[in-house]
Amino acid sequence: MPLAVLTAQFVRQATCAPPRKKVDYFDSTQRGFMMEVRVSGGKTYYQRYTDNRGRERQYKIGSAVVLTIDQARRKAKQIVAEALLGADPQQKRREMRAVPQLKDFVAERYLPFVQTYKNSWQTDETVLRIHILPKLGNLALDEIKTDAVSTLINAMRAAGYAAGTMNRVIVILRYIYNLARKWKTPGGEENPASGLSAGPEVQRNRFLADWEAENLVRAIQNDENQTAARSIMLLLLTGARRNEVTFAKWDYVDWKNKTLLVPKSKSGRARVVALNQSAIALLNATPRTAGNPYIFPSEVTGRPSASLFFPWARIRERAGLDDVRLHDLRHSFASFLVNRGVSLYVVQGLLGHLHARTTQRYAHLSQETLSDAADLIQHVVAFPDIAGGASKSAAFTTAVPRTN
């Protein structure tokens, strides 16, 4: 450990001769202050100190190429002063290094967690991969501030994204930071998505008329991919969600009780889908693939179809229903039943909703049903025939108090 007066000139001239890989020059005027010189020519300032537990520590100040000797000395004195006051000069540095980047937190903590309980975790993964991580993924958690999230949302708005998509970005980011705070992850103390909103979402509900349903059934029957077509038909017949049908297995069918088991629904609970006679007939007509447990396996992979996008796009185009989404079949299932007098309570059970309020969004009364309901009042209150000069109905007579 050679001693030297570290000056600007000494720093420039100091070398490390082979076969040594490095040499440490300690400053003779400032205790613990030193410069490491490597055989490669690299030079780095350090400060040694004793922490409040009596242990000797070494703090890396920085490169001699970047810092002057005076700058390094001032930093070295600050480190010693903090140690004497009982603080840990390296604590902040350790904390900063412990803060993960958003992309690492998502990959190592968030996605593995939501996969254990959230059926829609793949939607989260898609939103993160397409919208969030390209802009914010390389930032540490504590580097992402509210203005960065606002900038992302404004860019999406300028690109024409719907409010629902932008709000999903905000919700996912908010949940990520809530989990980071709950798990005491460094850098997750402040939630940059808290209080943000992209505005109200436009509730888009599309309900099939009876004649549209007939056109749809014909298009389904004539489609070239009958495996996908049958799964779409079962969606229309049962009001089930897409994944509840595409991931259905033959073992889930209870032929005696006419139900289809869904081991894990959107709510995270198991539920059963009621199968009517048409649904039973459809399943009976569906061929089984030897050794394959799925009812509607992909003809290419043998696995459930990740999406019915292409067959559905083809079928709805042939039916003349370009504006109908696959999920609208669930809306229409509820609408057909409500318009035929089935109570919302029963429809709630058929759809597997936990709350009646959710079912109410799917309930759609046709104008014909509303008109028929309005006509019912005339059976209770009959207005008199004015043209015939009949007296006013008692129901419309207002009692006037007599005066003396």
Wavefront OBJ file of the C-alpha trace (Angstrom):
o trace
v 0.000 0.000 0.000
v 2.270 2.835 -1.207
v 1.687 6.291 0.234
v 1.694 9.387 -1.927
v 0.445 12.930 -2.023
v -2.349 12.613 -4.551
v -2.161 15.603 -6.840
v -3.458 16.231 -10.332
v 0.028 15.630 -11.724
v 0.495 12.402 -9.754
v -2.883 11.124 -10.948
v -1.882 11.725 -14.575
v 1.516 10.037 -14.244
v 0.660 7.072 -11.972
v 0.975 3.643 -13.607
v 0.852 -0.028 -12.714
v 3.693 -2.113 -14.093
v 3.280 -5.839 -14.895
v 3.129 -8.456 -13.529
v 0.900 -6.659 -11.023
v -2.726 -6.193 -12.112
v -3.341 -3.134 -9.961
v -1.801 -0.922 -7.307
v -3.505 1.184 -4.598
v -2.018 4.598 -3.826
v -3.146 5.962 -0.444
v -3.134 9.692 0.091
v -0.746 10.750 2.827
v -2.723 13.915 3.610
v -6.277 12.516 3.850
v -6.777 9.288 5.758
v -8.474 6.506 3.854
v -8.541 8.374 0.539
v -6.942 6.318 -2.241
v -6.641 5.794 -5.976
v -6.596 2.379 -7.621
v -4.436 2.195 -10.753
v -4.861 -0.832 -13.016
v -2.428 -2.304 -15.503
v -4.967 -1.475 -18.216
v -4.523 2.222 -17.416
v -7.854 2.664 -15.624
v -7.865 4.740 -12.425
v -10.569 4.939 -9.753
v -10.931 6.932 -6.512
v -12.045 5.208 -3.274
v -12.557 6.200 0.350
v -12.154 3.756 3.208
v -14.053 4.353 6.445
v -15.280 2.575 9.555
v -19.038 2.116 9.924
v -21.019 2.420 13.165
v -20.445 -1.298 13.880
v -16.669 -0.922 13.696
v -16.318 -2.645 10.331
v -14.000 -1.263 7.665
v -15.803 -0.350 4.441
v -14.687 0.954 1.073
v -16.749 3.386 -0.992
v -16.196 3.681 -4.751
v -16.194 7.361 -5.623
v -15.647 7.220 -9.368
v -13.276 7.276 -12.299
v -10.260 9.580 -12.293
v -10.980 10.241 -15.962
v -14.326 11.825 -15.031
v -13.587 13.392 -11.615
v -10.836 15.819 -10.749
v -8.742 15.174 -7.643
v -10.447 18.066 -5.851
v -13.930 16.720 -6.639
v -12.915 13.273 -5.412
v -11.462 14.697 -2.187
v -14.661 16.599 -1.377
v -16.758 13.488 -1.918
v -14.359 11.448 0.218
v -14.691 13.921 3.124
v -18.482 13.806 2.825
v -18.400 10.005 3.074
v -16.260 10.074 6.206
v -18.514 12.710 7.789
v -21.646 10.638 7.152
v -19.995 7.596 8.697
v -18.953 9.550 11.789
v -22.554 10.763 12.224
v -23.776 7.166 12.253
v -25.202 7.027 8.733
v -24.288 4.419 6.176
v -22.767 6.226 3.170
v -23.513 3.261 0.905
v -27.102 2.688 2.005
v -28.614 4.975 -0.641
v -26.461 3.381 -3.324
v -27.606 -0.106 -2.287
v -31.212 1.060 -2.276
v -30.881 2.518 -5.751
v -29.314 -0.660 -7.074
v -32.097 -2.725 -5.502
v -34.816 -0.884 -7.458
v -35.784 -3.129 -10.391
v -36.603 -1.944 -13.860
v -40.285 -2.172 -14.747
v -39.682 -4.880 -17.368
v -37.844 -7.052 -14.806
v -40.501 -6.576 -12.134
v -43.199 -7.519 -14.648
v -41.365 -10.638 -15.828
v -40.158 -11.855 -12.443
v -42.949 -10.841 -10.071
v -46.116 -9.467 -11.682
v -46.878 -11.952 -14.462
v -45.998 -15.066 -12.415
v -48.341 -13.778 -9.698
v -51.361 -12.935 -11.864
v -51.036 -16.231 -13.747
v -51.923 -18.043 -10.530
v -55.426 -16.605 -10.310
v -56.302 -14.273 -13.184
v -57.845 -15.892 -16.242
v -57.272 -12.745 -18.283
v -53.551 -12.536 -17.486
v -52.740 -12.979 -21.183
v -54.607 -9.734 -21.851
v -52.383 -8.029 -19.278
v -49.311 -9.508 -20.962
v -50.441 -8.233 -24.355
v -51.148 -4.710 -23.066
v -47.784 -4.619 -21.315
v -45.888 -5.921 -24.337
v -47.558 -3.652 -26.891
v -48.260 -0.424 -25.009
v -46.382 -0.149 -21.701
v -42.990 -1.857 -21.799
v -41.755 -0.340 -25.090
v -42.076 3.131 -23.489
v -41.467 2.517 -19.787
v -39.902 -0.942 -19.500
v -36.253 0.174 -19.284
v -36.968 2.636 -16.449
v -36.561 1.740 -12.784
v -39.776 1.718 -10.771
v -38.932 4.966 -9.006
v -38.048 6.677 -12.292
v -41.586 6.361 -13.648
v -43.526 9.432 -12.599
v -47.103 10.525 -13.220
v -46.081 12.763 -16.106
v -44.477 9.775 -17.873
v -47.728 7.805 -17.628
v -49.713 10.850 -18.782
v -47.397 11.237 -21.760
v -47.977 7.592 -22.685
v -51.756 8.001 -22.469
v -51.690 11.210 -24.500
v -49.665 9.465 -27.213
v -52.193 6.634 -27.313
v -55.049 9.136 -27.517
v -53.344 10.877 -30.434
v -52.965 7.495 -32.129
v -56.718 6.961 -31.904
v -56.931 4.313 -29.201
v -60.259 3.871 -27.429
v -60.727 5.081 -23.859
v -61.174 1.472 -22.744
v -57.716 0.504 -24.009
v -56.085 3.525 -22.385
v -57.882 2.913 -19.092
v -56.668 -0.694 -19.142
v -53.088 0.593 -19.389
v -53.693 2.815 -16.359
v -55.383 0.039 -14.361
v -52.548 -2.429 -15.011
v -49.864 0.106 -14.062
v -51.789 1.065 -10.928
v -52.096 -2.595 -9.914
v -48.391 -3.223 -10.582
v -47.408 -0.426 -8.203
v -49.976 -1.478 -5.607
v -48.383 -4.920 -5.580
v -44.872 -3.427 -5.468
v -45.838 -1.403 -2.393
v -47.553 -4.403 -0.795
v -44.463 -6.559 -1.378
v -42.207 -3.715 -0.156
v -40.310 -3.678 -3.450
v -37.747 -0.847 -3.539
v -38.923 1.977 -5.758
v -42.592 1.053 -5.499
v -43.551 3.430 -2.710
v -45.229 5.995 -4.988
v -47.912 5.006 -7.526
v -47.558 7.090 -10.720
v -50.901 5.853 -12.106
v -52.910 6.831 -9.049
v -55.751 9.218 -9.837
v -55.298 9.031 -13.604
v -58.116 8.259 -16.038
v -58.449 8.323 -19.813
v -62.087 9.361 -19.529
v -65.338 7.414 -19.539
v -65.543 4.318 -21.681
v -68.204 4.072 -24.318
v -70.412 1.129 -23.420
v -70.878 -0.753 -26.681
v -73.580 -3.387 -26.556
v -74.792 -5.012 -29.755
v -77.793 -7.318 -29.636
v -78.903 -9.604 -32.440
v -82.409 -9.394 -33.800
v -84.195 -12.687 -34.426
v -83.638 -12.485 -38.199
v -79.942 -11.720 -37.656
v -79.622 -14.794 -35.471
v -81.170 -16.876 -38.259
v -78.661 -15.514 -40.786
v -75.843 -16.231 -38.346
v -76.928 -19.844 -37.814
v -76.980 -20.429 -41.583
v -73.479 -18.964 -41.955
v -72.239 -21.173 -39.099
v -73.707 -24.294 -40.678
v -72.068 -23.544 -44.030
v -68.584 -22.648 -42.761
v -65.650 -24.755 -43.921
v -64.112 -25.024 -40.431
v -66.824 -26.932 -38.624
v -64.776 -27.353 -35.431
v -64.618 -23.594 -34.957
v -68.171 -23.166 -36.286
v -69.584 -25.591 -33.709
v -67.805 -23.797 -30.879
v -69.305 -20.482 -32.053
v -72.730 -22.104 -32.262
v -72.357 -23.330 -28.678
v -71.555 -19.761 -27.595
v -74.826 -18.590 -29.129
v -76.801 -21.452 -27.555
v -75.401 -21.118 -24.026
v -74.218 -17.514 -23.536
v -70.889 -18.891 -22.330
v -67.645 -16.972 -22.603
v -65.250 -17.818 -25.421
v -62.603 -19.548 -23.289
v -65.266 -21.494 -21.396
v -66.151 -23.187 -24.680
v -62.813 -23.324 -26.514
v -61.079 -24.884 -23.494
v -63.948 -27.278 -22.708
v -63.110 -30.965 -22.344
v -65.343 -33.967 -22.889
v -64.901 -34.885 -19.222
v -66.557 -31.590 -18.283
v -69.878 -32.587 -19.887
v -72.491 -33.990 -17.509
v -74.852 -35.675 -19.949
v -77.345 -36.665 -17.255
v -77.755 -33.194 -15.755
v -77.133 -31.410 -19.086
v -74.350 -29.139 -17.869
v -70.834 -28.184 -18.885
v -68.348 -27.678 -16.066
v -66.120 -24.615 -16.102
v -63.410 -25.424 -13.506
v -62.270 -21.812 -13.292
v -64.479 -19.015 -14.567
v -63.651 -15.322 -14.981
v -64.462 -14.773 -11.302
v -61.924 -17.439 -10.348
v -64.641 -19.849 -9.207
v -65.976 -22.992 -10.772
v -69.373 -22.818 -12.438
v -71.588 -24.930 -14.679
v -73.095 -23.907 -18.016
v -76.638 -25.158 -18.621
v -76.979 -27.121 -21.867
v -80.310 -27.017 -23.669
v -81.486 -29.720 -26.085
v -79.921 -27.959 -29.083
v -76.575 -27.716 -27.278
v -76.740 -31.411 -26.357
v -77.549 -32.274 -29.979
v -74.613 -30.168 -31.171
v -72.219 -31.964 -28.805
v -73.549 -35.352 -29.863
v -72.878 -34.415 -33.490
v -69.325 -33.244 -32.727
v -66.714 -35.884 -33.645
v -64.130 -36.819 -31.041
v -60.407 -36.842 -31.782
v -58.762 -39.996 -30.445
v -56.543 -39.235 -27.469
v -57.551 -35.560 -27.366
v -59.525 -34.421 -24.307
v -60.752 -31.153 -25.848
v -64.173 -30.841 -27.472
v -63.075 -28.259 -30.042
v -59.335 -28.779 -30.641
v -57.518 -26.858 -33.339
v -57.179 -28.902 -36.495
v -53.556 -27.747 -36.740
v -52.208 -27.957 -33.172
v -54.727 -30.177 -31.407
v -54.873 -27.571 -28.660
v -57.706 -25.127 -27.897
v -57.760 -22.236 -30.346
v -56.209 -19.164 -28.759
v -58.640 -17.068 -30.762
v -61.615 -17.612 -33.049
v -60.843 -14.400 -34.877
v -60.467 -15.695 -38.433
v -63.398 -18.143 -38.522
v -65.598 -15.601 -36.737
v -64.615 -12.840 -39.182
v -65.520 -15.137 -42.058
v -68.830 -16.249 -40.546
v -70.084 -12.807 -39.562
v -69.188 -11.409 -42.989
v -71.272 -14.107 -44.681
v -74.122 -13.376 -42.299
v -73.927 -9.635 -43.025
v -73.052 -8.838 -39.403
v -69.728 -7.034 -39.756
v -70.307 -4.932 -36.616
v -71.025 -7.911 -34.330
v -68.279 -9.051 -31.976
v -67.965 -12.598 -30.721
v -68.806 -11.452 -27.181
v -72.043 -9.932 -28.510
v -73.379 -13.490 -28.759
v -73.375 -13.512 -24.956
v -75.244 -10.187 -24.952
v -77.774 -11.563 -27.408
v -78.284 -14.771 -25.409
v -79.343 -12.671 -22.415
v -81.470 -10.380 -24.598
v -83.391 -13.263 -26.188
v -84.256 -14.661 -22.762
v -85.237 -11.333 -21.190
v -87.500 -10.505 -24.134
v -89.251 -13.822 -23.628
v -90.040 -13.106 -20.018
v -87.149 -14.832 -18.248
v -86.253 -12.981 -15.059
v -82.930 -11.241 -14.627
v -82.251 -13.472 -11.622
v -82.425 -16.579 -13.817
v -80.373 -14.964 -16.585
v -77.791 -14.001 -13.967
v -77.438 -17.655 -13.016
v -77.170 -18.789 -16.624
v -74.436 -16.255 -17.385
v -72.530 -17.037 -14.179
v -72.548 -13.460 -12.891
v -71.892 -12.884 -9.210
v -73.819 -9.601 -9.187
v -77.160 -8.739 -10.748
v -75.803 -5.330 -11.715
v -73.495 -7.034 -14.207
v -76.408 -8.911 -15.756
v -78.391 -5.695 -16.179
v -75.827 -4.462 -18.701
v -76.644 -7.456 -20.886
v -80.401 -7.127 -20.584
v -81.919 -5.529 -23.676
v -85.629 -5.132 -24.225
v -86.725 -4.894 -27.841
v -89.145 -2.161 -28.857
v -91.787 -4.794 -29.506
v -91.454 -6.086 -25.942
v -91.675 -2.551 -24.556
v -94.773 -1.811 -26.626
v -96.451 -5.033 -25.532
v -95.677 -4.202 -21.911
v -97.071 -0.687 -22.308
v -100.296 -2.129 -23.727
v -100.853 -4.121 -20.552
v -101.909 -1.006 -18.610
v -105.147 -0.724 -20.593
v -106.305 -3.934 -18.957
v -106.015 -2.222 -15.592
v -107.118 1.310 -16.443
v -109.538 1.787 -19.348
v -109.845 5.360 -20.663
v -113.439 6.220 -21.723
v -114.547 6.574 -25.315
v -114.605 10.370 -25.672
v -116.209 10.267 -29.098
v -119.133 8.277 -27.699
v -119.745 10.874 -25.014
v -119.145 8.431 -22.178
v -118.600 9.883 -18.737
v -115.116 10.037 -17.326
v -113.737 6.882 -15.874
v -113.677 6.764 -12.138
v -109.982 6.124 -12.380
v -109.481 9.588 -13.859
v -111.980 11.459 -11.643
v -110.508 13.792 -9.087
v -112.508 14.249 -5.914
v -113.253 17.936 -5.239
v -114.158 18.863 -1.645
v -117.636 20.412 -1.221
v -117.946 23.934 0.069
v -120.871 25.259 2.123
l 1 2 3 4 5 6 7 8 9 10 11 12 13 14 15 16 17 18 19 20 21 22 23 24 25 26 27 28 29 30 31 32 33 34 35 36 37 38 39 40 41 42 43 44 45 46 47 48 49 50 51 52 53 54 55 56 57 58 59 60 61 62 63 64 65 66 67 68 69 70 71 72 73 74 75 76 77 78 79 80 81 82 83 84 85 86 87 88 89 90 91 92 93 94 95 96 97 98 99 100 101 102 103 104 105 106 107 108 109 110 111 112 113 114 115 116 117 118 119 120 121 122 123 124 125 126 127 128 129 130 131 132 133 134 135 136 137 138 139 140 141 142 143 144 145 146 147 148 149 150 151 152 153 154 155 156 157 158 159 160 161 162 163 164 165 166 167 168 169 170 171 172 173 174 175 176 177 178 179 180 181 182 183 184 185 186 187 188 189 190 191 192 193 194 195 196 197 198 199 200 201 202 203 204 205 206 207 208 209 210 211 212 213 214 215 216 217 218 219 220 221 222 223 224 225 226 227 228 229 230 231 232 233 234 235 236 237 238 239 240 241 242 243 244 245 246 247 248 249 250 251 252 253 254 255 256 257 258 259 260 261 262 263 264 265 266 267 268 269 270 271 272 273 274 275 276 277 278 279 280 281 282 283 284 285 286 287 288 289 290 291 292 293 294 295 296 297 298 299 300 301 302 303 304 305 306 307 308 309 310 311 312 313 314 315 316 317 318 319 320 321 322 323 324 325 326 327 328 329 330 331 332 333 334 335 336 337 338 339 340 341 342 343 344 345 346 347 348 349 350 351 352 353 354 355 356 357 358 359 360 361 362 363 364 365 366 367 368 369 370 371 372 373 374 375 376 377 378 379 380 381 382 383 384 385 386 387 388 389 390 391 392 393 394 395 396 397 398 399 400 401 402 403 404
